[in-house]
Amino acid sequence: MTRQRPGWRMPVDAVERWLERERDAVPLWIPVAIGTGIGAWFWLPGRGEWIAAALLFLGLAAAGVAIGTGRRSGRALIWFGMLAALGLALIWGRATWIAAPVLERAGLHRFDATVARVQPLPARDSARLVVRPDAGAGLPPAVRVTVADKDMPGRVSAGDRIRIRAWMMPPAAAPVPGGYDFARRAWFDGLGATGRALPPVVRLSGDPESRDGIRQRLNAHVRGRLEGPAGAVGSALVTGDQGAIADEDAEAMRRSGLAHLLSISGLHVTAAVGAAMLIVLRLLALSPTLALRWPLLLIAAGAGALTGIGYTLLAGGEVPTIRSCIAALLVLAGLAMGRDAMTLRLVAAGAAFILLIWPEALVGASFQLSFAAVTAIVALHSHPRVRSLLSARDERWPARLARTGLSLLLTGLAVELVLMPIAIYHFHKAGLYGALANIVAIPLTTFVVMPLEAAALVLDAAGLGAPFWWLAGLALNLLLWIAHAVASAPGSVAALPTMPTSALALSIAGGLWMLLWQTRVRWLGLLPLAAGMLAGVMTPPPDLLVTGDGRHLLVRMDDGEAVLLRGRAGDYVRDMLGGAAGEDGALGEIAEASGARCSEDSCWTLLQRGGRTWRILATRSGTMLPWGELVRACGTADVVISDRRLPPQCRPRWLKLDRPGLRQSGGLAISLDPPRVTTVIDPAGEHPWIEAVRAAAASAGRSRAVPEDRKAGLLRQ
């Protein structure tokens, strides 16, 4: 009599057969598992949830043990669960280990400091200095100060001693939900405060005529040979320093999908390594003795590796550069061993290395964009049908040119599709013509601009680089023309409001499922990918956006127009609020909108949502309103917003958003149908930078507290 297998074994056997067919793709999920644990720590609010997530991951590993280590499914569950728990422990431990003091209260400070790093910002006529204040200055060990060029005491370099008087403040959280969280970045960078220097800045020691660092000197040299915007973009292509690029040019590069050319990444490192290998190999091959007796390919690979490492150090060691350098080194190792190293395993190894050393890089746009793009490119060109279609063959040059153009088009389309949800999540915008722009821009940059700049830099040693600089300037101006033409084309950019993190997670999970697996099961990834993209596209824009200081308010009127409370808001505020609201055009002023009544001191806005009328009251000046009138107005308003403290008797029907309340919540996104509030600072959040922001808010509240017996009198004045 045949013994019937238990019912639960049948699906396990099916998974086992599938994993056997996918055995070459299973190791690609190692960085995904580590990233799952890291992402869970960032997404979940507090210690209880982190511990629960770690136990869940370990439970997956225990389930794998129950299935059996002799099965691929069991081993896969064990490794995934253990690596996810490792990722969570890594980021939790790193965030705790690097903890440094954070300034609790904004104020004016005068202190002596040692310069640790200099970042010139020529486009803004200033520079950012990371300095280490002396002990006893009452400041954290490392702070960032912006200094205007006119106040700079000559050329300041790392190691100089300076005396600064600056208004310093704690690192700021995101101004509104979905905005850039500088507090989180500052925590992992070890920065405890940021501020702007007031004149004069005095050099205490250091040679004012000392030579700048190699990177600064190279930037200055390139900008000295190439004038205007071409010089700014040319220096960024060489060193990755984008501080000299004008805002309008940077925006055009972003809107046209060409911004990736400005950060040193795979394109630049590959060009540098490839050029070094080619030059060394051709020079050594001129000698018959060396060509016959020496391993020239191995020597050329070593020269390429040294070039890649040196270029990475020169470019500042950012995540995309390090990732590209690691990938290049793995490629060179594969070439030296006679293997094809351009595989998804190479990408997975680079991602795993970055996450093990810098786990916080996972949530940065740079890591997500660079690895998503490389994974898409390698997966596309590894597919047998695509490889067969695009592989080189003996044919006439028009056919070869057409095949190259098709390759660039398919690559651009794949990259644009993969990067779209990430770009929408981080920047609230996605370029629609980027694939077409990259067809011209990538070859122009790789095969024209960069070789011309490299030749010009080399020939400048003999004073012969001028013709090459002239040609490079023409090519760079053409690149900028393409960027501006594409950026200004109708419908070039899709703007969407802040995308939920869950939607991004679904999109990335679906994309990885499709890119990493090889069998037909990969198409199941379309379900989470489509769900994530649909959730992102269908996310309704908020009706109200309030910044964390209460000074700025964006209101979406009944006709769909987005207007600002303060018409004199600067470009930064307009771009930040417009991006979070999914607005790409100019923002109007609330005083000119129908449905609003404004005086110099306050504005009433009536909004029709959910079958009822919402009454919004916002103050917009420093003038104290009459106490009785303010209290009566609060009682008839649904939402009251102010950048100062409101009296306890001010009791609106729903939300009271004054200075004390906003210190605890941070910026807010408010939807009225149905009523929903999203805050920057999670009330249950226990991430260390959130606790630092909360402590700074509490300190600011104590420093500005007014005794109860004086409040009514002040309000009546």
C-alpha positions as CSV (number, residue, x, y, z in Angstrom):
1,M,0.0,0.0,0.0
2,T,1.4,3.3,-1.1
3,R,1.9,5.8,1.8
4,Q,0.2,9.2,0.9
5,R,2.4,12.3,1.4
6,P,1.2,14.9,3.9
7,G,-0.8,17.7,2.2
8,W,1.7,20.4,3.3
9,R,4.5,18.6,1.5
10,M,3.0,19.2,-1.9
11,P,3.4,23.0,-2.1
12,V,6.9,22.6,-0.5
13,D,7.9,20.2,-3.2
14,A,6.6,22.6,-5.9
15,V,8.6,25.4,-4.4
16,E,11.6,23.1,-4.2
17,R,11.4,22.3,-7.9
18,W,11.0,26.0,-8.7
19,L,14.0,27.0,-6.6
20,E,16.1,24.2,-8.3
21,R,15.4,25.9,-11.6
22,E,16.2,29.3,-10.1
23,R,19.3,28.1,-8.2
24,D,21.6,30.6,-10.0
25,A,19.3,33.5,-9.0
26,V,18.9,32.7,-5.3
27,P,22.2,34.4,-4.2
28,L,21.0,37.6,-5.7
29,W,18.5,38.0,-2.9
30,I,21.2,38.3,-0.2
31,P,21.3,42.2,-0.4
32,V,17.5,42.2,-0.6
33,A,17.3,40.3,2.6
34,I,19.7,42.6,4.4
35,G,17.8,45.6,3.0
36,T,14.5,44.2,4.2
37,G,15.8,44.3,7.8
38,I,17.2,47.8,7.4
39,G,14.1,49.1,5.7
40,A,11.9,47.6,8.5
41,W,13.9,49.5,11.1
42,F,13.5,52.8,9.3
43,W,9.8,52.2,8.6
44,L,8.7,51.0,12.0
45,P,8.4,53.7,14.7
46,G,9.9,52.3,17.9
47,R,11.8,49.7,19.9
48,G,8.8,47.4,20.5
49,E,8.2,47.1,16.8
50,W,11.9,46.7,16.0
51,I,12.1,43.8,18.4
52,A,8.9,42.3,17.0
53,A,10.3,42.5,13.4
54,A,13.6,40.9,14.5
55,L,11.6,38.0,16.1
56,L,9.5,37.7,12.9
57,F,12.7,37.4,10.8
58,L,14.1,34.8,13.2
59,G,10.8,33.0,13.0
60,L,11.2,32.8,9.2
61,A,14.6,31.2,9.8
62,A,13.1,28.8,12.3
63,A,10.4,27.8,9.7
64,G,13.3,27.1,7.3
65,V,14.8,24.8,10.0
66,A,11.5,23.0,10.3
67,I,11.3,22.5,6.5
68,G,14.8,21.1,6.6
69,T,18.3,22.2,5.7
70,G,18.4,19.6,3.0
71,R,15.9,21.5,1.0
72,R,16.5,24.7,-1.0
73,S,13.3,26.2,0.3
74,G,14.4,25.5,3.9
75,R,17.9,26.9,3.4
76,A,16.5,30.0,1.5
77,L,14.1,30.8,4.5
78,I,17.0,30.3,7.0
79,W,19.3,32.6,5.1
80,F,16.6,35.3,4.3
81,G,15.4,35.4,7.9
82,M,18.9,35.5,9.4
83,L,20.1,38.2,6.9
84,A,17.0,40.3,7.5
85,A,17.6,40.1,11.2
86,L,21.2,41.0,10.6
87,G,20.3,44.1,8.6
88,L,17.9,45.3,11.3
89,A,20.6,44.8,14.0
90,L,23.2,46.5,11.8
91,I,21.3,49.7,11.3
92,W,20.0,49.8,14.9
93,G,23.5,49.3,16.2
94,R,25.1,51.8,13.8
95,A,22.5,54.5,14.7
96,T,23.3,53.9,18.4
97,W,27.1,53.6,18.0
98,I,27.6,56.8,16.0
99,A,25.4,58.9,18.4
100,A,26.9,62.3,18.9
101,P,25.6,65.4,20.8
102,V,23.0,67.5,19.0
103,L,22.5,71.2,19.7
104,E,19.3,71.7,21.7
105,R,18.6,75.4,21.2
106,A,19.2,77.8,18.3
107,G,21.3,80.8,19.2
108,L,24.3,83.0,18.3
109,H,27.7,81.4,19.0
110,R,31.2,82.7,18.7
111,F,33.8,80.0,18.6
112,D,37.2,78.8,17.3
113,A,37.2,75.7,15.2
114,T,39.3,73.4,12.9
115,V,38.1,73.1,9.4
116,A,37.4,69.4,8.5
117,R,35.9,69.8,5.0
118,V,35.2,72.5,2.5
119,Q,32.4,72.4,-0.2
120,P,32.5,75.4,-2.5
121,L,29.1,76.6,-3.8
122,P,30.1,79.1,-6.5
123,A,26.6,79.2,-7.9
124,R,25.4,80.6,-4.6
125,D,28.5,82.7,-3.9
126,S,29.2,80.8,-0.7
127,A,30.8,77.7,0.7
128,R,29.8,75.0,3.3
129,L,32.4,74.3,5.9
130,V,32.2,71.2,8.2
131,V,34.2,72.4,11.3
132,R,35.1,70.9,14.7
133,P,34.6,73.5,17.4
134,D,37.0,73.7,20.3
135,A,36.0,72.1,23.6
136,G,34.2,74.5,25.7
137,A,32.5,76.2,22.8
138,G,29.1,74.8,23.9
139,L,28.6,73.2,20.5
140,P,28.6,69.6,19.3
141,P,31.9,68.0,18.1
142,A,31.0,68.6,14.4
143,V,28.9,71.3,12.8
144,R,28.2,72.7,9.4
145,V,28.4,76.4,8.6
146,T,27.6,78.2,5.4
147,V,29.9,81.2,4.8
148,A,29.4,83.8,2.1
149,D,32.3,84.2,-0.3
150,K,32.7,87.9,0.6
151,D,33.1,86.9,4.2
152,M,35.7,84.1,3.6
153,P,39.2,85.0,4.8
154,G,40.9,83.9,1.5
155,R,41.1,80.3,0.5
156,V,40.2,78.1,3.4
157,S,41.3,74.5,3.4
158,A,40.9,71.4,5.6
159,G,43.1,71.8,8.7
160,D,42.9,75.6,8.9
161,R,42.0,77.2,12.2
162,I,39.2,79.8,12.1
163,R,37.1,82.0,14.4
164,I,33.4,82.2,13.6
165,R,30.4,84.1,14.8
166,A,27.3,82.2,13.5
167,W,23.7,81.7,14.2
168,M,23.5,77.9,14.9
169,M,20.4,75.7,15.1
170,P,19.7,72.0,15.5
171,P,19.5,69.9,12.3
172,A,16.0,70.4,11.0
173,A,13.5,67.7,10.3
174,A,11.6,67.6,7.0
175,P,9.5,70.8,6.7
176,V,6.5,68.9,5.5
177,P,5.7,65.2,5.1
178,G,7.6,63.8,2.1
179,G,10.3,66.6,2.3
180,Y,14.0,66.2,2.7
181,D,14.8,65.0,6.2
182,F,18.1,66.8,7.0
183,A,18.0,65.7,10.6
184,R,18.3,62.0,9.6
185,R,21.2,62.8,7.2
186,A,22.9,64.9,9.8
187,W,22.6,62.1,12.4
188,F,24.5,59.6,10.3
189,D,27.0,62.2,9.1
190,G,27.8,63.1,12.7
191,L,26.7,66.7,12.4
192,G,25.2,68.2,15.6
193,A,24.2,71.7,14.3
194,T,24.0,73.8,11.2
195,G,24.1,77.5,10.7
196,R,25.2,80.6,8.8
197,A,28.3,82.6,9.6
198,L,28.1,86.3,10.2
199,P,31.0,88.5,9.2
200,P,33.8,88.6,9.9
201,V,35.3,85.0,9.7
202,V,38.9,85.2,10.9
203,R,41.7,82.8,10.0
204,L,43.7,81.9,13.1
205,S,46.3,79.6,11.5
206,G,47.0,78.2,8.2
207,D,48.7,79.7,5.1
208,P,46.2,82.0,3.3
209,E,48.2,81.3,0.1
210,S,48.2,77.5,0.7
211,R,47.2,75.4,-2.2
212,D,43.7,74.0,-2.2
213,G,43.0,70.3,-2.2
214,I,43.4,68.4,-5.4
215,R,39.6,68.3,-6.0
216,Q,39.2,72.1,-5.5
217,R,42.2,72.9,-7.7
218,L,40.9,70.6,-10.4
219,N,37.5,72.3,-10.2
220,A,39.0,75.7,-10.4
221,H,41.2,74.7,-13.3
222,V,38.3,73.3,-15.4
223,R,36.1,76.4,-14.7
224,G,39.0,78.6,-15.6
225,R,39.2,76.9,-19.0
226,L,35.5,76.6,-19.7
227,E,33.4,79.8,-19.0
228,G,29.9,80.0,-17.8
229,P,27.5,77.1,-17.4
230,A,29.7,74.8,-19.5
231,G,32.5,75.2,-17.0
232,A,30.2,74.3,-14.1
233,V,28.9,71.2,-15.8
234,G,32.4,70.3,-17.0
235,S,33.8,70.4,-13.5
236,A,30.9,68.3,-12.2
237,L,31.7,65.6,-14.9
238,V,35.3,65.5,-13.7
239,T,35.0,65.6,-9.9
240,G,31.3,65.3,-9.2
241,D,31.2,68.7,-7.5
242,Q,27.9,70.3,-8.5
243,G,28.2,73.4,-6.4
244,A,28.9,75.7,-9.3
245,I,25.9,74.6,-11.4
246,A,23.2,77.3,-11.6
247,D,19.8,76.4,-10.2
248,E,18.1,76.7,-13.6
249,D,20.6,74.4,-15.3
250,A,20.4,71.8,-12.4
251,E,16.6,71.9,-12.7
252,A,16.8,71.4,-16.4
253,M,19.0,68.4,-16.0
254,R,16.6,66.9,-13.5
255,R,13.5,67.5,-15.6
256,S,15.1,66.1,-18.7
257,G,16.3,62.9,-16.9
258,L,20.0,63.8,-17.4
259,A,20.9,64.6,-13.7
260,H,22.5,61.2,-13.4
261,L,25.3,62.4,-15.6
262,L,26.4,65.0,-13.0
263,S,27.1,62.6,-10.2
264,I,30.2,60.5,-10.4
265,S,28.8,56.9,-10.8
266,G,29.1,53.9,-13.1
267,L,29.4,56.0,-16.3
268,H,32.3,58.0,-15.1
269,V,34.2,55.3,-13.3
270,T,33.8,52.9,-16.2
271,A,35.1,55.5,-18.6
272,A,38.1,56.2,-16.4
273,V,38.9,52.6,-15.8
274,G,38.4,51.6,-19.4
275,A,40.6,54.5,-20.7
276,A,43.4,53.5,-18.2
277,M,43.3,49.9,-19.3
278,L,43.2,50.7,-23.0
279,I,46.1,53.1,-22.7
280,V,48.3,50.8,-20.6
281,L,47.5,47.8,-22.7
282,R,48.3,49.5,-26.0
283,L,51.5,51.1,-24.8
284,L,52.8,47.8,-23.3
285,A,51.8,45.9,-26.4
286,L,54.2,48.1,-28.5
287,S,57.0,45.9,-27.1
288,P,57.1,42.4,-28.6
289,T,59.0,41.1,-25.6
290,L,56.4,42.4,-23.1
291,A,53.5,41.3,-25.4
292,L,54.8,37.7,-25.5
293,R,56.2,37.2,-22.0
294,W,54.1,39.4,-19.7
295,P,50.5,39.1,-18.7
296,L,49.5,42.4,-20.2
297,L,45.7,42.0,-19.5
298,L,46.4,41.5,-15.8
299,I,48.8,44.5,-15.7
300,A,46.2,46.6,-17.5
301,A,43.5,45.5,-15.1
302,G,45.7,46.5,-12.2
303,A,46.2,49.9,-13.7
304,G,42.5,50.2,-14.2
305,A,41.9,49.2,-10.6
306,L,44.3,51.9,-9.3
307,T,42.7,54.5,-11.6
308,G,39.2,53.6,-10.3
309,I,40.3,53.8,-6.7
310,G,42.0,57.1,-7.2
311,Y,39.1,58.5,-9.1
312,T,36.7,57.4,-6.3
313,L,38.8,59.2,-3.7
314,L,39.1,62.3,-5.9
315,A,35.3,62.4,-6.3
316,G,34.7,62.4,-2.6
317,G,33.7,58.8,-2.0
318,E,29.9,59.1,-2.4
319,V,27.7,56.0,-2.4
320,P,27.3,55.8,-6.2
321,T,31.0,56.3,-6.7
322,I,31.9,53.6,-4.2
323,R,29.4,51.3,-5.6
324,S,30.7,51.8,-9.1
325,C,34.3,51.4,-8.0
326,I,33.5,48.1,-6.3
327,A,31.6,46.9,-9.4
328,A,34.6,47.9,-11.6
329,L,37.0,46.1,-9.3
330,L,34.9,42.9,-9.5
331,V,34.7,43.3,-13.3
332,L,38.5,43.6,-13.4
333,A,38.9,40.6,-11.2
334,G,36.6,38.6,-13.5
335,L,38.6,39.7,-16.6
336,A,41.8,38.8,-14.9
337,M,40.4,35.3,-14.2
338,G,39.1,35.0,-17.7
339,R,35.4,35.1,-16.7
340,D,32.5,37.3,-17.7
341,A,32.0,39.4,-14.6
342,M,29.2,41.7,-15.9
343,T,26.3,39.8,-14.2
344,L,23.7,40.5,-11.6
345,R,25.9,38.8,-9.0
346,L,28.3,41.6,-9.4
347,V,25.6,44.1,-8.7
348,A,24.4,42.1,-5.7
349,A,27.9,41.9,-4.3
350,G,28.3,45.7,-4.6
351,A,24.9,46.3,-2.9
352,A,25.7,43.9,-0.1
353,F,29.0,45.5,0.6
354,I,27.5,49.0,0.8
355,L,24.7,47.8,3.1
356,L,27.0,46.0,5.4
357,I,29.3,49.1,5.8
358,W,26.8,51.9,5.5
359,P,23.3,50.4,6.1
360,E,21.7,53.9,6.3
361,A,22.5,54.3,2.5
362,L,19.4,52.1,1.8
363,V,16.9,54.9,2.3
364,G,18.9,57.5,0.3
365,A,17.8,58.4,-3.2
366,S,21.4,57.9,-4.4
367,F,21.6,54.3,-3.4
368,Q,18.1,53.4,-4.7
369,L,18.5,55.2,-8.0
370,S,22.0,53.9,-8.8
371,F,21.4,50.3,-8.0
372,A,18.0,50.2,-9.6
373,A,19.4,51.6,-12.8
374,V,22.4,49.2,-12.9
375,T,20.2,46.2,-12.1
376,A,17.7,47.1,-14.8
377,I,20.5,47.5,-17.4
378,V,22.3,44.3,-16.5
379,A,19.0,42.3,-16.3
380,L,17.9,43.7,-19.7
381,H,21.1,42.9,-21.5
382,S,21.4,39.5,-19.9
383,H,18.1,38.4,-21.3
384,P,18.8,35.9,-24.2
385,R,16.4,37.6,-26.7
386,V,17.7,41.1,-26.0
387,R,21.3,39.8,-26.2
388,S,20.6,38.1,-29.5
389,L,18.9,41.3,-30.9
390,L,21.6,43.7,-29.8
391,S,24.8,41.6,-30.2
392,A,27.4,42.9,-32.7
393,R,27.5,41.2,-36.1
394,D,29.0,41.6,-39.5
395,E,26.8,44.2,-41.2
396,R,26.9,47.5,-42.9
397,W,27.4,50.7,-40.8
398,P,23.8,52.0,-41.1
399,A,22.5,48.7,-39.6
400,R,25.2,48.8,-36.8
401,L,24.2,52.4,-36.1
402,A,20.5,51.5,-35.9
403,R,21.3,48.6,-33.6
404,T,23.3,50.8,-31.3
405,G,20.5,53.4,-31.3
406,L,18.0,50.6,-30.5
407,S,20.2,49.4,-27.6
408,L,20.3,52.9,-26.2
409,L,16.6,53.4,-26.6
410,L,15.7,50.1,-24.9
411,T,18.2,50.8,-22.1
412,G,16.8,54.3,-21.6
413,L,13.2,53.0,-21.5
414,A,14.1,50.3,-19.0
415,V,16.0,52.7,-16.7
416,E,13.2,55.3,-16.9
417,L,10.5,52.7,-16.0
418,V,12.5,51.4,-13.1
419,L,13.5,54.8,-11.7
420,M,10.1,56.4,-12.0
421,P,8.6,55.3,-8.7
422,I,11.8,56.1,-6.9
423,A,12.0,59.6,-8.5
424,I,8.3,60.3,-7.7
425,Y,8.8,59.2,-4.0
426,H,11.9,61.3,-3.4
427,F,11.4,64.3,-5.7
428,H,7.7,64.2,-6.5
429,K,8.5,64.4,-10.2
430,A,9.4,62.1,-13.0
431,G,10.7,63.0,-16.4
432,L,8.8,61.5,-19.3
433,Y,11.3,62.1,-22.1
434,G,14.4,61.0,-20.3
435,A,14.9,57.9,-22.5
436,L,15.0,60.0,-25.7
437,A,17.3,62.6,-24.2
438,N,19.7,59.9,-22.9
439,I,20.0,58.4,-26.4
440,V,21.9,61.5,-27.4
441,A,23.3,62.7,-24.0
442,I,25.0,59.4,-22.9
443,P,27.1,58.9,-26.0
444,L,27.8,62.6,-26.2
445,T,29.1,62.6,-22.6
446,T,30.9,59.2,-22.8
447,F,32.6,59.4,-26.1
448,V,32.9,63.2,-26.7
449,V,32.9,65.3,-23.6
450,M,34.8,63.2,-21.2
451,P,37.6,62.1,-23.6
452,L,38.0,65.8,-24.7
453,E,38.3,66.9,-21.0
454,A,40.7,64.2,-20.2
455,A,42.9,65.0,-23.2
456,A,42.7,68.7,-22.4
457,L,43.8,68.1,-18.8
458,V,46.8,66.0,-19.9
459,L,47.9,68.4,-22.6
460,D,47.6,71.4,-20.3
461,A,50.8,70.3,-18.8
462,A,52.5,71.3,-22.1
463,G,50.2,74.3,-22.7
464,L,48.5,72.5,-25.6
465,G,45.0,71.9,-24.2
466,A,43.2,75.0,-25.6
467,P,41.8,73.4,-28.7
468,F,40.4,70.5,-26.7
469,W,38.8,72.8,-24.2
470,W,37.1,74.7,-27.0
471,L,35.7,71.5,-28.4
472,A,34.6,70.3,-25.0
473,G,32.9,73.6,-24.4
474,L,30.9,73.2,-27.6
475,A,29.9,69.7,-26.6
476,L,28.9,70.8,-23.1
477,N,26.8,73.7,-24.5
478,L,25.1,71.1,-26.7
479,L,24.4,68.9,-23.7
480,L,22.9,71.9,-21.8
481,W,20.8,72.8,-24.8
482,I,19.4,69.3,-25.0
483,A,18.6,69.4,-21.2
484,H,16.7,72.8,-21.5
485,A,14.9,71.8,-24.7
486,V,13.6,68.6,-23.2
487,A,12.8,70.1,-19.9
488,S,10.7,72.9,-21.5
489,A,8.8,70.6,-23.8
490,P,5.1,70.3,-23.1
491,G,4.4,67.4,-20.7
492,S,8.0,66.7,-20.0
493,V,7.5,66.2,-16.3
494,A,4.8,64.3,-14.3
495,A,4.4,65.9,-10.9
496,L,2.6,63.9,-8.1
497,P,2.1,64.6,-4.4
498,T,4.0,62.7,-1.7
499,M,3.9,59.0,-2.4
500,P,3.3,56.6,0.6
501,T,6.3,54.6,1.7
502,S,4.2,51.4,1.4
503,A,3.6,52.2,-2.3
504,L,7.4,52.6,-2.9
505,A,8.0,49.3,-1.1
506,L,5.5,47.5,-3.2
507,S,7.0,48.9,-6.4
508,I,10.5,48.0,-5.5
509,A,9.5,44.5,-4.4
510,G,7.7,43.9,-7.6
511,G,10.5,45.3,-9.7
512,L,13.1,43.1,-7.9
513,W,10.9,40.1,-8.3
514,M,10.8,40.7,-12.1
515,L,14.4,41.5,-12.5
516,L,16.1,38.9,-10.4
517,W,14.2,35.7,-11.2
518,Q,14.7,33.9,-14.5
519,T,11.6,31.7,-15.0
520,R,8.0,32.7,-15.8
521,V,7.3,33.2,-12.1
522,R,9.0,36.5,-12.5
523,W,5.9,38.0,-14.1
524,L,4.1,37.7,-10.8
525,G,6.1,40.7,-9.8
526,L,3.7,42.7,-12.0
527,L,1.1,42.5,-9.3
528,P,2.9,44.3,-6.5
529,L,4.6,46.7,-9.0
530,A,1.2,47.7,-10.5
531,A,-0.3,48.0,-7.0
532,G,2.5,50.2,-5.8
533,M,2.4,52.4,-8.9
534,L,-1.3,52.7,-8.8
535,A,-1.2,53.6,-5.1
536,G,1.3,56.3,-5.9
537,V,-0.5,57.7,-8.8
538,M,-3.9,57.6,-7.0
539,T,-2.6,59.3,-3.9
540,P,-4.8,62.5,-3.6
541,P,-3.0,65.8,-3.0
542,P,-3.4,67.2,0.5
543,D,-5.8,70.0,1.0
544,L,-3.5,71.8,3.4
545,L,0.3,71.7,3.8
546,V,1.7,73.4,7.0
547,T,5.5,73.8,7.6
548,G,6.9,72.9,10.9
549,D,7.4,76.6,11.9
550,G,3.8,77.5,11.1
551,R,4.9,80.4,8.8
552,H,4.0,78.8,5.5
553,L,0.7,77.3,4.4
554,L,-0.3,75.8,1.1
555,V,-4.1,75.6,0.5
556,R,-5.8,73.7,-2.4
557,M,-8.8,75.8,-3.3
558,D,-12.1,74.4,-4.5
559,D,-11.1,75.0,-8.2
560,G,-7.9,73.0,-7.7
561,E,-5.6,76.0,-7.6
562,A,-2.7,75.7,-5.0
563,V,-2.1,79.0,-3.2
564,L,0.3,80.2,-0.5
565,L,-0.4,82.1,2.6
566,R,2.6,84.4,2.2
567,G,3.1,85.7,-1.3
568,R,6.7,86.7,-0.6
569,A,7.8,83.1,0.1
570,G,11.1,82.3,-1.4
571,D,11.9,79.9,-4.2
572,Y,13.0,77.1,-1.8
573,V,9.7,77.3,0.1
574,R,7.7,77.4,-3.2
575,D,9.6,74.4,-4.6
576,M,9.3,72.4,-1.4
577,L,5.6,73.0,-0.9
578,G,4.8,72.6,-4.6
579,G,6.6,69.4,-4.8
580,A,4.9,67.9,-1.8
581,A,1.5,69.0,-3.2
582,G,2.3,67.6,-6.7
583,E,2.3,71.0,-8.3
584,D,4.8,71.7,-11.1
585,G,3.6,75.2,-12.0
586,A,3.7,78.6,-10.3
587,L,1.8,78.9,-7.0
588,G,-0.6,81.7,-6.5
589,E,-1.3,83.8,-3.4
590,I,-4.2,83.1,-1.1
591,A,-5.2,86.8,-0.9
592,E,-6.0,86.8,-4.6
593,A,-8.0,83.5,-4.6
594,S,-11.8,83.3,-4.6
595,G,-13.1,81.8,-1.4
596,A,-10.5,83.6,0.8
597,R,-10.7,86.8,2.8
598,C,-7.4,88.3,4.0
599,S,-6.1,91.2,5.9
600,E,-2.5,92.1,6.6
601,D,-2.6,89.9,9.7
602,S,-4.8,86.9,9.0
603,C,-6.7,85.0,6.3
604,W,-10.0,83.1,6.3
605,T,-10.5,80.4,3.8
606,L,-13.7,78.4,3.1
607,L,-13.3,75.0,1.5
608,Q,-16.0,72.7,0.3
609,R,-15.1,69.1,1.1
610,G,-17.1,66.0,1.9
611,G,-20.5,67.8,1.6
612,R,-19.6,70.5,4.2
613,T,-17.8,73.8,4.5
614,W,-14.5,73.9,6.2
615,R,-13.4,77.2,7.8
616,I,-9.6,77.7,7.9
617,L,-8.1,80.6,9.9
618,A,-4.3,81.4,9.5
619,T,-2.3,84.3,10.9
620,R,0.4,85.8,8.7
621,S,2.0,88.6,10.5
622,G,3.7,89.3,13.8
623,T,1.0,91.6,15.0
624,M,-0.9,90.5,18.1
625,L,-4.6,90.1,17.3
626,P,-7.2,91.4,19.9
627,W,-7.6,88.7,22.5
628,G,-11.4,88.6,22.5
629,E,-11.7,88.7,18.7
630,L,-9.1,86.0,18.3
631,V,-10.9,83.7,20.8
632,R,-14.3,84.2,19.1
633,A,-12.7,83.5,15.7
634,C,-11.2,80.3,16.9
635,G,-14.5,79.1,18.1
636,T,-16.0,79.4,14.6
637,A,-13.0,77.9,12.8
638,D,-12.4,74.2,12.0
639,V,-8.6,74.7,11.7
640,V,-6.5,77.5,13.2
641,I,-2.8,77.9,12.0
642,S,-0.3,80.3,13.5
643,D,3.5,80.6,13.8
644,R,3.2,81.9,17.4
645,R,1.6,80.6,20.6
646,L,-2.2,80.9,20.8
647,P,-4.1,81.4,24.0
648,P,-5.6,78.3,25.8
649,Q,-9.0,79.8,25.2
650,C,-8.5,79.4,21.4
651,R,-10.4,76.2,20.8
652,P,-11.2,75.5,17.1
653,R,-13.6,72.7,16.2
654,W,-10.9,70.3,14.9
655,L,-7.2,71.4,14.8
656,K,-5.2,74.0,16.7
657,L,-1.8,74.3,15.0
658,D,0.3,76.9,16.9
659,R,4.0,77.1,17.7
660,P,3.9,74.7,20.7
661,G,1.8,72.1,18.9
662,L,3.9,72.3,15.7
663,R,7.1,71.8,17.7
664,Q,5.7,68.4,18.7
665,S,4.3,67.3,15.4
666,G,6.5,69.1,12.8
667,G,5.0,69.9,9.5
668,L,1.7,68.5,8.5
669,A,-0.2,67.3,5.4
670,I,-4.0,67.6,6.0
671,S,-6.8,66.0,4.0
672,L,-10.4,67.1,4.6
673,D,-12.3,64.4,2.8
674,P,-12.0,62.1,4.7
675,P,-10.3,64.1,7.6
676,R,-6.8,62.8,7.9
677,V,-3.5,64.3,9.3
678,T,0.0,63.2,8.4
679,T,2.8,64.5,10.6
680,V,6.6,64.7,10.0
681,I,7.3,63.7,13.6
682,D,5.7,60.4,14.6
683,P,4.4,60.8,18.2
684,A,5.5,57.2,18.8
685,G,8.8,57.5,16.9
686,E,11.9,56.5,18.7
687,H,14.6,56.9,16.0
688,P,17.5,58.8,17.5
689,W,17.2,61.9,15.2
690,I,13.5,62.1,15.9
691,E,14.2,62.1,19.7
692,A,16.9,64.8,19.1
693,V,14.4,67.0,17.2
694,R,11.8,66.4,19.9
695,A,14.3,67.4,22.6
696,A,15.3,70.5,20.7
697,A,11.6,71.4,20.4
698,A,11.1,70.9,24.1
699,S,14.1,73.1,24.9
700,A,12.9,75.8,22.6
701,G,9.5,75.7,24.2
702,R,11.0,76.1,27.7
703,S,13.2,78.9,26.6
704,R,10.2,80.9,25.3
705,A,7.7,80.0,27.9
706,V,5.6,82.9,29.3
707,P,4.1,82.7,32.8
708,E,0.4,82.1,32.8
709,D,-0.3,85.4,34.6
710,R,1.2,87.4,31.7
711,K,-0.3,85.5,28.8
712,A,-3.7,87.3,28.8
713,G,-2.1,90.7,29.2
714,L,0.3,90.1,26.3
715,L,-2.6,88.9,24.1
716,R,-4.6,92.0,24.9
717,Q,-1.8,94.4,24.1
